[in-house]
Amino acid sequence: MGYKVQIGLSNKHLHLQQSHIEALFGPGHTLTPSKNLKQPGQYACEEKVDIVGPKGVLKGVRVLGPTRSETQVELALTDARKIGLKVPVRESGKLEGTPGCKLVGPAGEVELDHGVIAALRHIHLSTEEAAEAGVKDKEFVSVRVDGERAVIFENVLIRSGDGFCAECHFDTDEGNAAGCGPDAVAEILK
């Protein structure tokens, strides 16, 4: 039996750099935390923006904190197609060569020339948890999700370090394909 990790489904969201926060919400604005996320120091914010692509708009998309050094928009492939964007599947922070979009907030707009991705499915583990699971940071593994729509996902990135705790991140497309509910678990296959 492999190491098991709780699944957290990731809905469309974005991370903002400070200059874009101020452009969208007003000068001097800072993010307003509304709910802590499982990963230490990460939180959902009160702030929401509209994401505009060539063929449509995604209204009221949640901003996640804290502030980042570069704005990043994370969409499921279904969401991206809905607004006319062809986005690559990428590890967070790997934004070179990605498409852009327009962000619309209550105080202004930002035109991104890049930064929109479908996040690569991944597992966060502390250093100790990774050792228990027998995996290393940046390693790719397969995971099994049991249930009525049981599936094995391949090419799942391990993100291990002292600032993480055990959680497997799938986007809503992946979670729906596997029929994941709130108690879904991924088993790392070696």
Steps between C-alpha positions, in 0.01 A plus 500: 500500500634844404516827692160675513440875473178703532391658169430872483315616188621826356237718335599780261690773686783747469801628691583871464812713519462821706493740202209304351317493835514879507401535132197275552390606852648847551824664617637361826256205501611182674338156478226415751528139626165320529599134554826321571594224257665174604848604385660716773485874429260461204149645508194582293424872481185708499618654170367368169561606140359425157728318254446601138612287206441529124163317518356580841526595865538302822325714763599531864817287507655476847842648579730291722764644729759587590625746238728344237799641313316435170130475420385147415152390385412131550210356302372152431520422126119518480504856642777607263319363194178673609669841464703411191843439651734212420706459815790266573512265798780639715655487843413808704737787426608368158333774295734555205321456167152495653202701371365810668154638567329809635419532870217733603461617859284761669762776461660418164634249250827318437597358161730199552725399211569163668425311821198275434551128564322176580687394813695175481345254746726468801538379857627721781693312770716615789858371495405238760185392310699463178749276681211289639352471149838415347492789251714808429430859403445545122445126449203390287274224631170333416205508739189287528164645599251232607123516475223463245711681239838359610790632297880507494654840433854501364751787490419631849778730624632470855555841666680432826648737754477637852220745411254235375254252650349191336242585234446389140383779267280421202303759305123472467520317165722229652297478820173467311647232271588294808173576683690655791293602800612692808669192652680381187847353544784440254729201547858548376601203284866400489 
